[in-house]
Amino acid sequence: MTRVSVFAPVRWAKTVPPILRSDGQPDQTAHYVLLALATWANADGTGARPSVRQLAQATYSDTTTVERALDRIQAAGLISKTCDLNGTSVWTLHLTVVHDGPTITDRRIERRRATDAERQRRRRARRAGQVGRHAVGERDVTPSDTVTAPVDNPVDNPDVTQSHTVTYPVGHGVPPRDVTGSDTVTSRTQDRDTRRSEVVYQPLLTSHLNQPITLSPDAARREDFDEFWSIYPRKVGKTAARKAWDRALRDATPEAILTGAARFAAQRAGQDPKFTPHPATWLNAGRWDDEDTPGLRAVSGGYRPWANPANHDAYDEELL
């Protein structure tokens, strides 16, 4: 059977007065069954013909629960059975039944609003009380007709402050400052000044400034590598050279590597740099241990064994 979906019966099922259980709470099962039944009704509420099994599937209930809910809804006067068609009941929804007063949901909303309003009122009252206490120095002071400081009454005790009479008009609370005009410094002030005078300020110790600065192992390794980089005659592949430097330090000291690099740089001075190995290659091969090889010297006649002679007639000479 094709299921017809309309909105008027569904809106009515949502706003209809709920069916109450014996304990006075809404019958939620009956409400869900009524909503599901409304989706099969026509616009005027007639012709709702779902099977009990279909209602059970729509409400995630069993067939017995749905049948009992239909009986309670029918007893409340919200629906009536029109006829049975091929073993399936045809229902009519009484859309004219509407609630004429606040529902249980409305009453719950009203109670929640009243609770929130009371909570807000108490919060405002607490804030007002805190503001009042701050205004008088965290104390509740009730202003009288006048606020009078101690009367002038000279005494011989030097620790007692001699005061003048100060009168404030009605309606003003005690100000947040001392209302006594003192002629002498109180003993409490004297004690505070005495304690301040006893404070001894220690000079800043500067002995540590003359101590040598010790670098961390990582900082010392970086500084040694920077010195090697400045000495080596070919500066390519710095990242690879830094990694090779760290590996080389496992077998040699920085001083030995730097000495070998300086010796190698002197050997390669004035020569084509493209034949100079990369720094990483030099370090990975342990070349800092190479012996000092003197440069090739020219033989008599200016002839160099690695260069062709200027006069090719030399090749025509008879060999002895």
C-alpha positions as CSV (number, residue, x, y, z in Angstrom):
1,M,0.0,0.0,0.0
2,T,1.3,3.5,-0.9
3,R,1.9,5.6,2.1
4,V,0.4,9.2,1.9
5,S,2.3,11.9,3.7
6,V,0.5,15.1,4.6
7,F,1.3,17.8,7.1
8,A,-2.0,18.9,8.7
9,P,-2.6,15.6,10.6
10,V,1.0,15.5,11.7
11,R,0.9,19.0,13.1
12,W,-2.3,18.2,14.9
13,A,-0.8,15.0,16.4
14,K,2.1,17.1,17.7
15,T,-0.1,19.7,19.4
16,V,-3.0,17.5,20.6
17,P,-3.3,17.2,24.4
18,P,-1.2,14.2,25.6
19,I,-2.8,11.1,27.0
20,L,-1.9,10.8,30.7
21,R,-0.9,7.6,32.4
22,S,-2.2,6.5,35.8
23,D,0.8,8.3,37.5
24,G,-0.1,11.6,35.8
25,Q,2.8,11.5,33.3
26,P,2.4,11.7,29.5
27,D,1.9,8.4,27.7
28,Q,4.9,8.7,25.3
29,T,4.1,5.4,23.6
30,A,0.6,6.5,22.7
31,H,2.0,9.8,21.4
32,Y,4.5,8.1,19.1
33,V,1.9,5.7,17.7
34,L,-0.5,8.7,17.1
35,L,2.3,10.6,15.2
36,A,3.0,7.5,13.1
37,L,-0.7,7.0,12.4
38,A,-1.0,10.6,11.3
39,T,1.5,10.1,8.5
40,W,-1.0,7.7,6.8
41,A,-4.1,10.0,7.1
42,N,-5.5,12.2,4.5
43,A,-5.5,16.0,4.8
44,D,-8.9,15.8,6.7
45,G,-7.7,13.0,9.0
46,T,-9.6,10.2,7.3
47,G,-8.3,7.1,5.5
48,A,-5.4,6.2,7.8
49,R,-4.9,2.5,7.0
50,P,-1.5,1.3,8.2
51,S,-1.2,-2.2,9.5
52,V,-0.2,-2.9,13.1
53,R,3.1,-4.2,11.9
54,Q,3.9,-1.0,10.0
55,L,3.1,1.1,13.1
56,A,5.3,-1.2,15.2
57,Q,8.2,-0.7,12.7
58,A,7.7,3.1,12.6
59,T,7.7,3.4,16.5
60,Y,10.3,0.7,17.1
61,S,7.8,-1.3,19.2
62,D,6.2,-4.7,19.1
63,T,2.7,-5.3,17.8
64,T,1.1,-5.9,21.2
65,T,2.4,-2.6,22.5
66,V,1.0,-0.8,19.4
67,E,-2.4,-2.5,19.8
68,R,-2.7,-1.4,23.4
69,A,-1.6,2.1,22.5
70,L,-4.3,2.3,19.8
71,D,-6.9,1.3,22.4
72,R,-5.8,4.0,24.8
73,I,-5.9,6.6,22.0
74,Q,-9.3,5.5,20.9
75,A,-10.6,5.7,24.5
76,A,-9.3,9.3,24.8
77,G,-11.5,10.2,21.8
78,L,-8.6,11.2,19.5
79,I,-9.3,8.5,16.8
80,S,-12.1,6.2,15.8
81,K,-12.1,3.0,13.7
82,T,-14.1,3.5,10.5
83,C,-14.0,-0.1,9.1
84,D,-11.9,-3.1,8.5
85,L,-10.6,-3.6,5.0
86,N,-9.0,-6.9,4.2
87,G,-8.2,-7.4,7.8
88,T,-6.6,-3.9,8.3
89,S,-8.4,-1.3,10.3
90,V,-9.1,2.1,8.8
91,W,-8.8,5.0,11.2
92,T,-10.1,8.5,11.3
93,L,-8.3,11.2,13.3
94,H,-10.5,13.7,15.1
95,L,-8.6,16.9,14.1
96,T,-11.2,19.0,15.8
97,V,-9.9,18.0,19.2
98,V,-7.4,20.6,20.3
99,H,-6.0,21.6,23.7
100,D,-7.7,24.6,25.3
101,G,-5.2,25.2,28.1
102,P,-1.6,24.7,29.0
103,T,-0.2,21.2,28.4
104,I,2.2,19.3,30.6
105,T,5.0,20.5,28.4
106,D,3.8,24.1,28.7
107,R,3.8,23.8,32.5
108,R,7.3,22.3,32.5
109,I,8.5,25.3,30.4
110,E,6.8,27.7,32.9
111,R,8.4,26.0,35.9
112,R,11.8,26.2,34.2
113,R,11.4,29.9,33.4
114,A,10.4,30.6,37.0
115,T,13.4,28.7,38.3
116,D,15.8,30.7,35.9
117,A,14.2,34.0,37.0
118,E,14.7,33.2,40.7
119,R,18.3,32.2,40.0
120,Q,18.9,35.5,38.2
121,R,17.3,37.4,41.1
122,R,19.5,35.8,43.7
123,R,22.6,36.4,41.5
124,R,21.8,40.1,41.2
125,A,21.2,40.3,45.0
126,R,24.6,38.7,45.7
127,R,26.4,41.1,43.3
128,A,24.6,44.1,45.0
129,G,25.7,42.9,48.4
130,Q,29.3,42.5,47.2
131,V,29.4,46.0,45.8
132,G,28.0,47.4,49.1
133,R,30.7,45.7,51.1
134,H,33.5,46.9,48.8
135,A,32.3,50.5,49.1
136,V,32.8,50.5,52.9
137,G,36.0,48.5,53.0
138,E,34.6,44.9,53.1
139,R,32.5,45.8,56.2
140,D,28.8,46.4,56.7
141,V,28.6,49.9,58.3
142,T,25.3,51.5,59.1
143,P,25.7,55.3,58.9
144,S,24.2,57.1,61.8
145,D,23.3,60.8,62.1
146,T,27.0,61.7,62.5
147,V,30.3,59.9,62.3
148,T,32.6,61.3,65.0
149,A,36.3,60.5,65.5
150,P,37.8,60.2,69.0
151,V,37.6,63.4,71.0
152,D,40.7,65.3,71.8
153,N,41.9,64.0,75.0
154,P,45.7,64.6,75.6
155,V,47.5,61.8,77.3
156,D,51.1,61.3,78.3
157,N,51.6,57.9,76.4
158,P,53.7,58.7,73.3
159,D,52.3,55.6,71.5
160,V,48.8,57.1,71.5
161,T,47.9,59.2,68.5
162,Q,46.3,62.5,69.3
163,S,43.2,63.0,67.1
164,H,40.8,65.7,66.1
165,T,37.0,65.5,65.9
166,V,35.7,65.0,62.4
167,T,31.9,65.0,61.7
168,Y,30.3,63.8,58.4
169,P,26.8,64.7,57.3
170,V,23.9,62.3,57.4
171,G,23.5,59.9,54.4
172,H,27.3,59.4,53.9
173,G,29.0,56.2,54.9
174,V,32.4,55.9,56.4
175,P,35.0,56.9,53.7
176,P,37.6,54.3,52.7
177,R,40.4,56.4,54.3
178,D,41.4,57.3,57.8
179,V,39.1,60.0,59.2
180,T,41.5,60.8,62.1
181,G,43.8,63.8,61.6
182,S,46.9,62.7,63.4
183,D,49.3,65.2,64.8
184,T,52.1,62.6,65.4
185,V,53.3,59.5,63.7
186,T,51.9,56.3,65.2
187,S,54.0,53.7,66.8
188,R,53.0,51.3,64.0
189,T,54.5,53.7,61.4
190,Q,57.6,54.1,63.4
191,D,58.1,50.3,63.6
192,R,57.6,50.0,59.9
193,D,60.2,52.7,59.2
194,T,62.6,51.0,61.7
195,R,62.2,47.7,59.9
196,R,62.9,49.4,56.6
197,S,66.1,51.0,57.9
198,E,67.4,47.6,59.1
199,V,67.3,46.1,55.6
200,V,70.8,45.5,54.4
201,Y,71.2,45.4,50.6
202,Q,73.9,43.0,49.5
203,P,76.0,44.1,46.5
204,L,75.8,42.1,43.3
205,L,78.3,39.3,43.2
206,T,80.5,39.7,40.1
207,S,83.0,37.0,40.8
208,H,81.4,34.8,38.2
209,L,82.1,37.3,35.5
210,N,85.8,36.5,35.6
211,Q,85.2,32.8,35.1
212,P,85.8,31.3,31.6
213,I,82.7,30.6,29.5
214,T,82.3,26.9,28.8
215,L,80.4,26.0,25.7
216,S,78.0,23.1,25.5
217,P,79.1,20.1,23.5
218,D,76.8,20.9,20.6
219,A,77.9,24.6,20.5
220,A,81.6,23.5,20.6
221,R,81.0,21.0,17.7
222,R,79.3,23.7,15.6
223,E,82.1,26.2,16.3
224,D,84.8,23.6,15.3
225,F,82.9,22.8,12.1
226,D,82.6,26.5,11.2
227,E,86.4,26.8,11.5
228,F,86.9,23.7,9.4
229,W,84.6,25.1,6.7
230,S,86.5,28.4,6.6
231,I,89.8,26.5,6.1
232,Y,88.8,23.8,3.6
233,P,89.6,25.0,0.0
234,R,86.4,23.9,-1.6
235,K,83.0,24.9,-0.1
236,V,80.3,22.7,-1.5
237,G,77.8,20.4,0.2
238,K,77.8,22.0,3.6
239,T,75.0,19.8,5.1
240,A,76.7,16.6,4.0
241,A,80.0,18.0,5.3
242,R,78.4,18.7,8.7
243,K,77.2,15.1,9.0
244,A,80.6,13.8,7.9
245,W,82.2,16.0,10.5
246,D,80.1,14.5,13.3
247,R,81.1,11.0,12.1
248,A,84.8,11.9,11.9
249,L,84.8,13.1,15.5
250,R,84.3,9.5,16.5
251,D,87.8,8.6,15.3
252,A,89.8,11.9,15.6
253,T,89.9,15.1,17.6
254,P,88.9,18.4,16.1
255,E,92.5,19.7,16.4
256,A,93.8,16.8,14.3
257,I,91.1,17.3,11.6
258,L,91.7,21.0,11.5
259,T,95.5,20.6,11.2
260,G,95.0,18.1,8.3
261,A,92.5,20.4,6.6
262,A,95.0,23.4,6.8
263,R,97.8,21.2,5.4
264,F,95.5,20.0,2.5
265,A,94.5,23.6,1.8
266,A,98.1,24.6,1.5
267,Q,98.7,21.7,-1.0
268,R,95.8,22.7,-3.2
269,A,96.6,26.4,-3.2
270,G,96.7,27.8,-6.8
271,Q,95.3,24.5,-8.3
272,D,92.0,23.9,-10.1
273,P,89.3,23.6,-7.5
274,K,87.3,21.1,-9.6
275,F,89.9,18.5,-8.8
276,T,89.6,19.1,-5.1
277,P,87.3,16.6,-3.4
278,H,84.2,17.7,-1.6
279,P,84.5,18.3,2.1
280,A,82.3,15.4,2.9
281,T,84.3,13.1,0.7
282,W,87.5,14.3,2.3
283,L,86.2,13.7,5.8
284,N,84.6,10.3,5.1
285,A,88.0,9.1,3.6
286,G,89.9,10.2,6.7
287,R,92.2,12.4,4.6
288,W,93.4,14.4,7.6
289,D,95.9,11.6,8.2
290,D,97.5,12.0,4.8
291,E,101.2,12.7,4.7
292,D,102.4,16.0,3.4
293,T,103.1,15.5,-0.3
294,P,105.3,18.1,-1.9
295,G,104.1,19.6,-5.1
296,L,105.5,18.5,-8.5
297,R,108.6,20.5,-9.6
298,A,109.5,21.5,-13.1
299,V,112.5,19.6,-14.7
300,S,115.4,21.2,-16.6
301,G,114.3,23.1,-19.7
302,G,111.0,24.0,-18.2
303,Y,109.4,20.7,-19.3
304,R,106.6,19.4,-17.2
305,P,105.8,15.7,-17.4
306,W,102.0,16.3,-17.4
307,A,102.0,18.8,-20.3
308,N,102.8,18.3,-24.0
309,P,106.0,19.9,-25.3
310,A,105.7,23.1,-27.1
311,N,108.0,21.8,-30.0
312,H,106.4,18.6,-31.4
313,D,109.7,17.8,-33.3
314,A,110.8,16.2,-30.0
315,Y,108.7,13.2,-31.0
316,D,110.7,12.7,-34.2
317,E,114.0,12.3,-32.3
318,E,115.7,8.9,-32.6
319,L,115.4,6.9,-29.5
320,L,118.7,5.6,-28.1
